[in-house]
Amino acid sequence: MKHKIILITALALMSFSSAAFAQTATTTTQHQSDYNYLAAATIVGIAFMLFMVIYFGNIEGITAGAPKRAKAWSKLKDMLNRSVPIEKEKDIMMDHEFDGIKELDNTIPPWFNILFYGTIVISVVYMLNYHVFKINGLSAEEYNDEMKVATMQREELIRTGAFINENTVKLMQDEATLNEGKTIYSANCSACHGPAGGGLIGPNLTDDFWIHGGGIVNVFKTVKYGVPIKGMVSWQNQLNPKQLQAVSNYVLSLKGTNPPNAKQPEGDKYTDSTSVKTDSLKTGTQKADTTTKK
């Protein structure tokens, strides 16, 4: 009787665990919940196995030594296989033979029945879950939901400029970009380069000379990675790529503004046919720099 109770318990726990693994989430939040559910099912399964060992070997047998543990596992094996001892095989031997080979009328092992009936229980749980009560969505529905989430994530990456780097950065002198860049510059860069870009601790940003190269790519890289050896910090951890692009473009817009008390030029003269300078951020007027790169 005890063996039957344990077999029924094993079947129920296996069905419970399998149903947990069969269920999938349709949203990002549900995924974490399902992972917790699966973890709980795994713990239950492990606890059940420990119970089986303790039941057949008892606590004293578990701690007494190898012989008693071996006896406990032997009992478990016999219960799951229900095999007939060799000395009793004559009792289940069938009355026919072929080429000297005799057949035994063994019963189906309980572990096989557990798996067989377990699949039936799982199929019923699956049908009720996905087709009757529709607690979880089908694969196609899950795919569509995940695609929606992925689309929203991609739009967010585009909005924050996650795809902008030194290879994709663009020269943008529109008013919105320059206004954003000016705000970032005033908050983070003016202490070293001056409110108007004429230079304080850092170099003058309004002339044609650059220590680490001019142009949108070089300026973007300098802002992003900084120049630690000269005291300029890397801003890639404080600003997102879109903000780095905006402030880099604003720095380039300062060219030719000639603020009062500006520092003397430092570095090498840099000219770029793609650079653009503005006479005033407020007016937003733009003039193309037609000089060629030397």
Rosetta silent file (secondary structure, phi, psi, omega in degrees, C-alpha in Angstrom):
SEQUENCE: MKHKIILITALALMSFSSAAFAQTATTTTQHQSDYNYLAAATIVGIAFMLFMVIYFGNIEGITAGAPKRAKAWSKLKDMLNRSVPIEKEKDIMMDHEFDGIKELDNTIPPWFNILFYGTIVISVVYMLNYHVFKINGLSAEEYNDEMKVATMQREELIRTGAFINENTVKLMQDEATLNEGKTIYSANCSACHGPAGGGLIGPNLTDDFWIHGGGIVNVFKTVKYGVPIKGMVSWQNQLNPKQLQAVSNYVLSLKGTNPPNAKQPEGDKYTDSTSVKTDSLKTGTQKADTTTKK
SCORE:     score description
SCORE:     0.000 S_00000001
   1 L     0.000  -42.446  178.985    0.000    0.000    0.000 S_00000001
   2 H   -62.874  -38.338  179.955    2.808    2.365    0.871 S_00000001
   3 H   -62.970  -40.415  179.555    4.480    1.630   -2.453 S_00000001
   4 H   -65.072  -40.003  178.850    1.321    2.548   -4.342 S_00000001
   5 H   -61.753  -42.526 -179.460    1.017    5.823   -2.452 S_00000001
   6 H   -66.422  -40.247  178.924    4.596    6.700   -3.308 S_00000001
   7 H   -63.140  -41.557  178.198    4.085    5.829   -6.987 S_00000001
   8 H   -64.426  -40.591  177.838    0.978    8.032   -7.159 S_00000001
   9 H   -63.052  -42.184  178.962    2.887   10.857   -5.482 S_00000001
  10 H   -61.599  -43.143  179.038    5.745   10.464   -7.961 S_00000001
  11 H   -61.129  -43.913 -179.469    3.299   10.608  -10.881 S_00000001
  12 H   -64.080  -43.357 -179.625    1.676   13.754   -9.529 S_00000001
  13 H   -67.153  -39.525  177.794    5.014   15.490   -8.942 S_00000001
  14 H   -64.532  -39.609  178.301    6.331   14.549  -12.388 S_00000001
  15 H   -66.336  -40.928  178.754    3.173   15.894  -13.990 S_00000001
  16 H   -60.792  -45.871 -179.444    3.421   19.074  -11.942 S_00000001
  17 H   -66.912  -42.686 -178.687    7.044   19.624  -12.969 S_00000001
  18 H   -65.573  -39.516  177.741    6.432   18.811  -16.623 S_00000001
  19 H   -63.255  -36.421  178.424    3.463   21.154  -16.790 S_00000001
  20 H   -63.807  -41.399  179.794    5.634   23.901  -15.363 S_00000001
  21 H   -71.747  -26.498 -178.983    8.236   23.369  -18.074 S_00000001
  22 H   -74.022  -28.000 -177.601    5.543   23.256  -20.760 S_00000001
  23 L   -77.054  140.506  177.900    4.189   26.669  -19.869 S_00000001
  24 L  -126.967  158.279 -178.043    5.791   29.715  -21.494 S_00000001
  25 L   -92.997  153.948  178.740    5.440   33.430  -20.840 S_00000001
  26 L  -108.951   -4.531  176.601    3.949   35.960  -23.221 S_00000001
  27 L  -137.432  164.257 -178.486    5.529   39.057  -21.719 S_00000001
  28 H   -62.291  -38.641 -178.988    8.922   39.978  -20.329 S_00000001
  29 H   -65.964  -38.996 -178.012    7.538   40.208  -16.768 S_00000001
  30 H   -68.770  -27.393  178.962    5.974   36.747  -16.942 S_00000001
  31 H   -56.352  -47.980 -178.900    9.283   35.186  -17.963 S_00000001
  32 H   -62.899  -38.205  178.437   10.801   35.890  -14.559 S_00000001
  33 H   -63.899  -41.308  179.451    7.705   34.489  -12.857 S_00000001
  34 H   -66.550  -37.051  177.368    7.932   31.281  -14.889 S_00000001
  35 H   -61.078  -41.462  177.371   11.626   30.898  -14.041 S_00000001
  36 H   -64.352  -38.112  179.276   10.714   31.053  -10.354 S_00000001
  37 H   -63.752  -43.616  179.206    7.956   28.511  -10.972 S_00000001
  38 H   -65.727  -38.701  177.975   10.373   26.112  -12.650 S_00000001
  39 H   -62.279  -41.308  179.031   12.881   26.536   -9.840 S_00000001
  40 H   -64.671  -40.903  178.792   10.190   25.667   -7.308 S_00000001
  41 H   -63.616  -38.731  178.334    9.193   22.564   -9.297 S_00000001
  42 H   -63.988  -42.470  178.970   12.824   21.450   -9.413 S_00000001
  43 H   -62.816  -40.697  178.078   13.173   21.854   -5.655 S_00000001
  44 H   -61.426  -42.053  179.040   10.006   19.795   -5.128 S_00000001
  45 H   -62.843  -42.304  178.290   11.419   17.045   -7.335 S_00000001
  46 H   -64.465  -41.472  178.702   14.694   16.979   -5.423 S_00000001
  47 H   -62.528  -37.443  178.673   12.822   16.892   -2.125 S_00000001
  48 H   -64.820  -42.504  178.391   10.781   13.961   -3.374 S_00000001
  49 H   -61.726  -40.696  176.598   13.899   12.012   -4.307 S_00000001
  50 H   -62.661  -38.289  178.489   15.327   12.643   -0.850 S_00000001
  51 H   -62.801  -40.722  179.446   12.060   11.421    0.626 S_00000001
  52 H   -61.530  -43.711 -179.598   12.319    8.203   -1.389 S_00000001
  53 H   -63.651  -45.064 -178.291   15.839    7.576   -0.133 S_00000001
  54 H   -66.721  -36.914 -177.260   14.886    8.266    3.475 S_00000001
  55 H   -66.783  -44.516 -175.930   11.734    6.141    3.235 S_00000001
  56 H   -82.746  -27.360 -178.342   13.436    3.060    1.888 S_00000001
  57 H  -106.551  -11.972 -173.297   16.673    3.356    3.776 S_00000001
  58 H    55.787  161.645 -173.240   15.345    5.296    6.835 S_00000001
  59 H   -61.190  -39.265 -179.247   17.401    8.014    8.481 S_00000001
  60 H   -65.589  -38.949 -179.885   19.555    5.585   10.398 S_00000001
  61 H   -65.821  -32.651 -179.588   20.342    3.664    7.221 S_00000001
  62 H   -67.577  -35.834 -173.972   21.339    6.870    5.431 S_00000001
  63 H   -97.347  -11.152 -173.406   23.840    7.795    8.098 S_00000001
  64 H   -78.066  -32.324 -179.710   25.051    4.336    9.143 S_00000001
  65 L   151.525 -179.650 -173.839   27.146    3.527    6.100 S_00000001
  66 H   -61.839  -43.196 -177.239   27.367    2.194    2.566 S_00000001
  67 H   -56.027  -45.131 -178.344   25.688   -1.243    3.097 S_00000001
  68 H   -70.322  -35.364  176.578   22.438    0.243    4.338 S_00000001
  69 H   -64.949  -41.054  178.279   22.467    2.910    1.620 S_00000001
  70 H   -62.372  -38.110  178.598   22.981    0.206   -0.972 S_00000001
  71 H   -65.086  -39.782  179.415   20.040   -1.709    0.496 S_00000001
  72 H   -64.248  -44.327  179.394   17.846    1.380    0.280 S_00000001
  73 H   -67.762  -32.820  177.593   18.729    1.952   -3.359 S_00000001
  74 H   -63.770  -40.868  177.546   18.173   -1.732   -4.057 S_00000001
  75 H   -64.455  -41.923  178.807   14.653   -1.449   -2.681 S_00000001
  76 H   -62.487  -44.471  179.448   14.022    1.633   -4.766 S_00000001
  77 H   -61.485  -43.985  179.713   15.311   -0.129   -7.871 S_00000001
  78 H   -63.662  -37.817 -178.967   13.135   -3.179   -7.206 S_00000001
  79 H   -67.703  -40.271 -177.125   10.075   -1.009   -6.708 S_00000001
  80 H   -77.662  -26.531 -178.566   10.613    0.936   -9.953 S_00000001
  81 H  -101.856  -30.413 -178.958   11.467   -2.128  -12.046 S_00000001
  82 L    52.072   44.352 -179.095    9.451   -4.865  -10.305 S_00000001
  83 L   -83.868  151.925 -179.758   11.807   -7.433  -11.750 S_00000001
  84 L   -90.694  132.258  178.339   11.653  -11.095  -10.815 S_00000001
  85 L   -58.148  152.371 -177.153   14.766  -12.581   -9.173 S_00000001
  86 H   -57.534  -39.850 -176.841   16.714  -15.023  -11.293 S_00000001
  87 H   -68.141  -13.788  179.858   15.923  -17.921   -8.981 S_00000001
  88 H  -110.459    9.884 -178.224   12.186  -17.335   -9.533 S_00000001
  89 H   -64.217  -26.656 -179.981   12.244  -16.891  -13.314 S_00000001
  90 H   -63.880  -22.939 -179.915   10.884  -20.407  -13.804 S_00000001
  91 H   -73.501  -23.292 -178.508    7.606  -19.210  -12.296 S_00000001
  92 H  -114.270   13.095 -179.154    7.068  -16.691  -15.133 S_00000001
  93 E   -76.576  132.300 -179.401    8.580  -18.710  -17.958 S_00000001
  94 E   -80.657  161.336 -170.747    6.225  -19.170  -20.917 S_00000001
  95 E   -86.751   16.517  176.853    5.572  -22.606  -22.410 S_00000001
  96 E  -130.777  158.439  179.432    7.164  -21.945  -25.788 S_00000001
  97 E  -147.459  162.499 -179.957   10.696  -21.442  -27.009 S_00000001
  98 E  -142.120  122.166  179.157   12.525  -20.690  -30.244 S_00000001
  99 L    54.054   37.968  178.617   16.002  -21.822  -31.122 S_00000001
 100 L    80.972    2.490 -179.190   16.646  -22.610  -27.479 S_00000001
 101 E  -100.611  125.352  179.135   15.512  -19.165  -26.349 S_00000001
 102 E  -104.134  151.311 -175.890   12.727  -19.074  -23.788 S_00000001
 103 E  -108.093  139.055  177.737   10.484  -16.093  -23.085 S_00000001
 104 E  -102.933  141.619 -179.685    9.645  -14.664  -19.687 S_00000001
 105 L   -93.476   66.929  179.451    6.274  -13.117  -18.929 S_00000001
 106 L   -75.183  150.124  175.304    7.605  -10.063  -17.098 S_00000001
 107 L   -82.074  160.027  178.332    5.251   -7.275  -16.092 S_00000001
 108 L   -67.494  130.829 -179.087    5.691   -3.757  -17.430 S_00000001
 109 L   -60.221  139.776  179.033    8.088   -1.818  -15.148 S_00000001
 110 H   -57.417  -34.231 -179.075    6.345    0.802  -12.991 S_00000001
 111 H   -63.572  -32.716  178.051    8.750    3.514  -14.158 S_00000001
 112 H   -69.054  -42.250  178.161    7.510    2.969  -17.725 S_00000001
 113 H   -63.824  -36.495  178.308    3.886    3.259  -16.615 S_00000001
 114 H   -61.511  -45.454  178.593    4.737    6.418  -14.710 S_00000001
 115 H   -64.346  -42.598 -177.258    6.184    7.971  -17.858 S_00000001
 116 H   -63.695  -52.037 -179.305    3.288    6.743  -20.008 S_00000001
 117 H   -70.353  -27.290  176.366    0.512    7.998  -17.758 S_00000001
 118 H   -63.512  -40.117  178.525    2.537   11.118  -17.044 S_00000001
 119 H   -64.280  -33.575  177.423    2.460   12.055  -20.738 S_00000001
 120 H   -65.811  -44.750  179.447   -1.321   11.658  -20.697 S_00000001
 121 H   -62.814  -42.106 -179.920   -1.609   13.966  -17.702 S_00000001
 122 H   -62.283  -42.225 -179.348    0.749   16.473  -19.341 S_00000001
 123 H   -63.669  -37.021  178.021   -1.289   16.461  -22.558 S_00000001
 124 H   -67.093  -44.578  178.275   -4.479   17.151  -20.608 S_00000001
 125 H   -61.685  -41.590  179.671   -2.827   19.982  -18.688 S_00000001
 126 H   -62.472  -45.636 -178.620   -1.440   21.389  -21.941 S_00000001
 127 H   -63.063  -45.398  179.584   -4.821   21.265  -23.670 S_00000001
 128 H   -64.312  -38.838 -176.544   -6.620   22.932  -20.777 S_00000001
 129 H   -69.768  -47.903 -171.292   -3.901   25.554  -20.422 S_00000001
 130 H   -96.439  -26.405 -172.771   -3.459   26.543  -24.067 S_00000001
 131 H  -115.012  -23.403 -178.271   -6.703   25.617  -25.823 S_00000001
 132 H  -100.592  -65.368 -178.642   -9.504   25.653  -23.244 S_00000001
 133 L   -86.185  -17.482  177.140   -8.774   28.244  -20.566 S_00000001
 134 L    53.371   46.353  177.526   -6.052   29.958  -22.653 S_00000001
 135 L   -65.169  -40.954  176.760   -3.998   30.847  -19.589 S_00000001
 136 L  -120.108  154.775 -178.569   -0.915   31.087  -21.790 S_00000001
 137 L   -81.620  158.520  175.289   -0.647   31.937  -25.457 S_00000001
 138 L   -71.119  174.343 -176.121    0.270   29.554  -28.244 S_00000001
 139 H   -59.440  -41.535 -179.311    3.678   29.689  -29.891 S_00000001
 140 H   -65.028  -40.337  178.475    2.512   32.063  -32.630 S_00000001
 141 H   -66.771  -41.016  178.330    0.973   34.427  -30.075 S_00000001
 142 H   -62.764  -41.101  178.857    4.095   34.298  -27.932 S_00000001
 143 H   -61.507  -45.855 -179.545    6.218   35.077  -30.988 S_00000001
 144 H   -63.296  -40.144  178.787    4.063   38.091  -31.892 S_00000001
 145 H   -65.017  -41.221  179.751    4.198   39.400  -28.323 S_00000001
 146 H   -68.853  -32.651  176.160    7.975   39.038  -28.197 S_00000001
 147 H   -66.280  -37.921  177.099    8.279   40.802  -31.548 S_00000001
 148 H   -63.265  -43.948  178.742    6.275   43.731  -30.163 S_00000001
 149 H   -62.962  -42.587 -179.887    8.579   43.909  -27.149 S_00000001
 150 H   -64.236  -38.113  178.552   11.642   43.715  -29.410 S_00000001
 151 H   -64.231  -43.214  178.248   10.264   46.510  -31.604 S_00000001
 152 H   -64.288  -39.510  178.299    9.714   48.748  -28.602 S_00000001
 153 H   -65.183  -39.724  178.924   13.213   47.996  -27.331 S_00000001
 154 H   -65.414  -41.547  177.926   14.681   48.824  -30.736 S_00000001
 155 H   -62.236  -36.384  178.357   12.768   52.112  -30.874 S_00000001
 156 H   -68.258  -39.144  177.471   14.108   52.970  -27.436 S_00000001
 157 H   -63.859  -40.412  178.257   17.658   52.198  -28.575 S_00000001
 158 H   -65.972  -40.000 -178.831   17.189   54.432  -31.590 S_00000001
 159 H   -63.329  -39.517 -179.222   15.732   57.188  -29.417 S_00000001
 160 H   -86.565   -1.947  177.984   18.710   57.135  -27.067 S_00000001
 161 L    74.046   32.445 -176.997   21.171   56.857  -29.952 S_00000001
 162 L   -64.104  -22.388 -178.630   22.533   53.463  -28.921 S_00000001
 163 L   -89.594    0.740 -179.317   23.668   52.813  -32.491 S_00000001
 164 L   -86.351  127.381  174.274   25.727   56.010  -32.638 S_00000001
 165 L  -146.670 -171.517 -176.579   29.479   55.536  -32.350 S_00000001
 166 L   -65.931  -15.224  178.357   32.669   56.950  -33.857 S_00000001
 167 L   -93.165  -18.607 -176.853   31.914   55.106  -37.097 S_00000001
 168 L  -118.518   -4.098 -178.110   28.318   56.325  -37.459 S_00000001
 169 L   -59.513  143.147 -176.644   28.376   59.765  -35.823 S_00000001
 170 L  -121.026  150.241  173.585   27.016   62.513  -38.090 S_00000001
 171 L   -78.962  114.582 -176.732   27.641   66.206  -38.458 S_00000001
 172 L  -131.596  115.809 -178.241   24.334   67.780  -37.421 S_00000001
 173 L  -115.953   26.473  175.677   23.975   71.529  -37.093 S_00000001
 174 L   -73.562  159.757 -172.953   20.193   71.778  -36.720 S_00000001
 175 H   -62.816  -39.360 -178.183   18.866   73.966  -33.954 S_00000001
 176 H   -63.266  -44.030  179.895   17.489   71.096  -31.835 S_00000001
 177 H   -65.204  -43.027 -178.696   20.815   69.266  -31.808 S_00000001
 178 H   -67.799  -36.799  177.716   22.795   72.420  -31.034 S_00000001
 179 H   -64.929  -42.338  177.307   20.445   73.427  -28.233 S_00000001
 180 H   -63.998  -43.312  179.350   20.780   69.985  -26.656 S_00000001
 181 H   -64.329  -37.546  179.016   24.540   70.124  -27.082 S_00000001
 182 H   -64.140  -40.589  178.079   24.720   73.597  -25.565 S_00000001
 183 H   -62.018  -43.818  179.290   22.852   72.416  -22.468 S_00000001
 184 H   -66.639  -41.857  179.885   25.214   69.471  -22.051 S_00000001
 185 H   -61.759  -46.148 -177.987   28.257   71.656  -22.672 S_00000001
 186 H   -61.681  -35.560 -176.582   27.170   74.249  -20.098 S_00000001
 187 H   -81.102  -29.325 -170.741   26.617   71.577  -17.468 S_00000001
 188 H  -122.501  -24.898 -170.506   29.743   69.488  -18.061 S_00000001
 189 L  -111.370  -23.346 -173.001   32.344   71.224  -20.233 S_00000001
 190 H   -65.077  -26.079 -179.034   32.278   74.940  -19.467 S_00000001
 191 H   -62.703  -31.009 -178.553   34.279   74.545  -16.248 S_00000001
 192 H  -102.997  -31.617 -175.100   37.357   73.546  -18.249 S_00000001
 193 H  -108.422    0.474  178.382   36.764   75.111  -21.652 S_00000001
 194 L    87.347  150.366 -179.129   34.936   78.258  -20.617 S_00000001
 195 L   -57.927  -33.745 -178.157   31.276   79.227  -21.077 S_00000001
 196 L  -102.457    3.095  178.402   31.936   80.395  -24.630 S_00000001
 197 L    86.588    9.720 -177.682   34.524   77.732  -25.484 S_00000001
 198 L   -75.558  -11.536  177.307   37.498   80.081  -25.309 S_00000001
 199 L    98.542  136.112  172.631   39.398   77.749  -22.999 S_00000001
 200 L  -130.026  -97.320  172.286   40.338   77.799  -19.290 S_00000001
 201 L   -70.519  -42.036  178.388   42.085   74.692  -18.016 S_00000001
 202 L   -84.404  171.481 -177.015   41.251   73.027  -21.298 S_00000001
 203 L   -74.483  168.054  176.315   42.162   74.365  -24.759 S_00000001
 204 L   -70.465  130.938 -177.961   40.336   76.893  -26.887 S_00000001
 205 L  -104.180    4.719 -173.720   37.565   75.249  -28.906 S_00000001
 206 L  -104.066   -3.828 -179.342   36.773   78.181  -31.183 S_00000001
 207 L  -101.212 -168.600 -177.205   39.876   78.282  -33.406 S_00000001
 208 L   -94.736    6.344 -174.709   41.148   76.012  -36.171 S_00000001
 209 E  -106.334  136.226 -177.463   43.695   74.221  -34.013 S_00000001
 210 E  -135.416  134.633  179.541   43.090   70.852  -32.374 S_00000001
 211 L   -75.509  -38.089 -175.995   45.347   68.798  -30.127 S_00000001
 212 L  -116.408   22.869  176.674   43.582   65.507  -30.863 S_00000001
 213 L    93.486  138.796  177.824   42.159   66.280  -34.275 S_00000001
 214 L   -96.022 -166.671 -177.206   39.144   68.241  -35.403 S_00000001
 215 H    83.204  158.354 -173.300   36.058   67.174  -37.313 S_00000001
 216 H   -62.613  -37.704 -177.303   33.018   65.385  -35.936 S_00000001
 217 H   -67.585  -48.317 -178.696   34.696   61.958  -35.700 S_00000001
 218 H   -66.007  -41.678  179.498   37.778   63.127  -33.794 S_00000001
 219 H   -65.242  -42.231  178.477   35.811   65.413  -31.477 S_00000001
 220 H   -59.160  -45.734 -179.897   33.284   62.645  -30.776 S_00000001
 221 H   -64.207  -39.074 -179.946   36.091   60.210  -29.909 S_00000001
 222 H   -65.608  -42.400  179.230   37.793   62.767  -27.667 S_00000001
 223 H   -67.928  -42.661 -175.889   34.565   63.460  -25.778 S_00000001
 224 H   -66.423  -50.843 -173.869   33.641   59.791  -25.567 S_00000001
 225 H   -95.262  -15.343  179.658   36.965   58.359  -24.429 S_00000001
 226 L    71.397 -178.844  175.265   38.469   61.459  -22.836 S_00000001
 227 E  -133.742   77.179 -173.934   42.167   62.209  -22.429 S_00000001
 228 H   -54.490  -34.680 -177.070   42.958   60.841  -18.952 S_00000001
 229 H   -65.284  -22.681  179.132   46.654   61.711  -19.206 S_00000001
 230 H  -110.132   10.115  174.464   45.706   65.395  -19.475 S_00000001
 231 L    92.998   -0.146  178.431   42.867   65.339  -16.979 S_00000001
 232 E   -89.148  122.841 -176.285   39.912   65.077  -19.364 S_00000001
 233 L   -79.116  160.552  173.191   37.537   62.373  -18.212 S_00000001
 234 L   -81.458  132.414 -177.477   35.698   59.936  -20.451 S_00000001
 235 L  -100.745    5.048 -176.040   32.061   60.909  -20.842 S_00000001
 236 L   -69.073  -19.270  178.063   30.749   57.661  -22.308 S_00000001
 237 L   -92.131  -15.740  178.946   29.517   56.515  -18.897 S_00000001
 238 L   -99.764  -28.896 -177.070   27.767   59.804  -18.075 S_00000001
 239 L  -120.426  142.707  175.502   26.253   60.622  -21.467 S_00000001
 240 L   -79.544  166.059 -175.787   24.430   58.370  -23.906 S_00000001
 241 H   -55.310  -36.782  179.789   25.632   58.214  -27.550 S_00000001
 242 H   -65.432  -39.191  177.873   23.004   60.677  -28.742 S_00000001
 243 H   -68.744  -37.391  176.555   24.129   63.221  -26.133 S_00000001
 244 H   -61.624  -41.074  178.466   27.764   62.657  -27.085 S_00000001
 245 H   -65.243  -41.453 -178.559   26.880   63.404  -30.695 S_00000001
 246 H   -64.428  -46.669 -177.272   24.943   66.533  -29.726 S_00000001
 247 H   -70.555  -31.876  176.421   27.704   68.055  -27.583 S_00000001
 248 H   -64.959  -41.516  177.656   30.334   67.190  -30.205 S_00000001
 249 H   -66.832  -36.175  177.987   28.332   69.043  -32.838 S_00000001
 250 H   -65.722  -40.525  177.794   27.897   71.999  -30.510 S_00000001
 251 H   -58.740  -42.678  178.842   31.660   72.153  -29.960 S_00000001
 252 H   -66.342  -29.237 -179.707   32.171   72.294  -33.723 S_00000001
 253 H   -70.767  -14.808 -179.456   29.587   75.077  -33.977 S_00000001
 254 L   -78.420  -10.003 -177.564   31.802   77.271  -31.775 S_00000001
 255 L   -58.555  128.448  176.565   34.405   77.564  -34.518 S_00000001
 256 L    81.790    5.740 -179.585   35.062   81.173  -35.458 S_00000001
 257 L   -77.962  -18.990  174.466   32.980   82.731  -32.660 S_00000001
 258 L    49.028   64.137  178.130   36.112   84.460  -31.249 S_00000001
 259 L   -69.737  155.649  179.138   35.089   84.883  -27.601 S_00000001
 260 L   -66.351  148.483  177.222   36.943   87.500  -25.514 S_00000001
 261 L    59.948   33.058  179.536   40.052   86.445  -23.590 S_00000001
 262 L   -72.685  149.723  179.291   40.350   83.207  -25.556 S_00000001
 263 L   -71.415  159.488  177.533   43.464   81.096  -25.068 S_00000001
 264 L   -68.864  152.326 -178.834   46.161   80.909  -27.672 S_00000001
 265 L   -58.000  145.269  176.605   45.881   78.117  -30.254 S_00000001
 266 L  -132.525  145.616  178.178   47.188   74.683  -29.256 S_00000001
 267 L    88.463 -155.603 -177.389   47.844   71.667  -31.400 S_00000001
 268 E  -108.677  151.144  178.306   47.751   71.490  -35.180 S_00000001
 269 E   -71.138  135.476 -177.368   45.539   73.332  -37.608 S_00000001
 270 L  -128.236  127.516  175.202   42.729   71.171  -38.856 S_00000001
 271 L  -126.052  143.227 -176.002   40.520   71.832  -41.843 S_00000001
 272 L  -142.377  128.272 -177.308   37.730   69.633  -43.045 S_00000001
 273 L   -67.888  -17.345 -179.258   35.566   70.058  -46.125 S_00000001
 274 L   -95.960   -4.240 -176.879   32.575   68.601  -44.282 S_00000001
 275 L   -74.014  153.304 -179.603   32.780   70.896  -41.263 S_00000001
 276 E  -132.176  138.339  176.554   30.164   73.571  -40.705 S_00000001
 277 E  -123.043  151.497 -179.645   30.403   76.658  -38.559 S_00000001
 278 E  -117.531  144.857  177.015   27.649   78.908  -37.294 S_00000001
 279 L   -76.924  -32.603 -178.050   27.758   82.630  -36.669 S_00000001
 280 L  -157.074  135.503  176.591   25.285   82.391  -33.823 S_00000001
 281 L   -66.930  -33.635 -177.246   23.445   79.616  -32.018 S_00000001
 282 L   -68.500  -43.392 -177.532   20.458   81.875  -31.536 S_00000001
 283 L   -78.729  -26.690  178.205   20.004   82.732  -35.209 S_00000001
 284 L    73.196   11.563  179.499   20.810   79.198  -36.329 S_00000001
 285 L   -71.481  146.608 -175.092   22.461   80.482  -39.514 S_00000001
 286 E  -129.086  142.759  176.959   24.959   78.088  -41.090 S_00000001
 287 E  -130.095  132.651  179.170   27.914   78.595  -43.357 S_00000001
 288 E   -79.556  135.709  176.764   29.744   75.855  -45.170 S_00000001
 289 L   -88.759  109.132 -173.239   33.462   75.638  -44.670 S_00000001
 290 L   -90.865    6.150  178.938   34.764   75.185  -48.192 S_00000001
 291 L   -71.266  151.499 -179.588   38.381   74.694  -47.208 S_00000001
 292 L   -99.308  152.175 -179.163   39.924   71.398  -48.110 S_00000001
 293 L   -72.233  130.508 -178.310   41.655   69.025  -45.733 S_00000001
 294 L   -88.806    0.000    0.000   45.422   69.363  -45.833 S_00000001
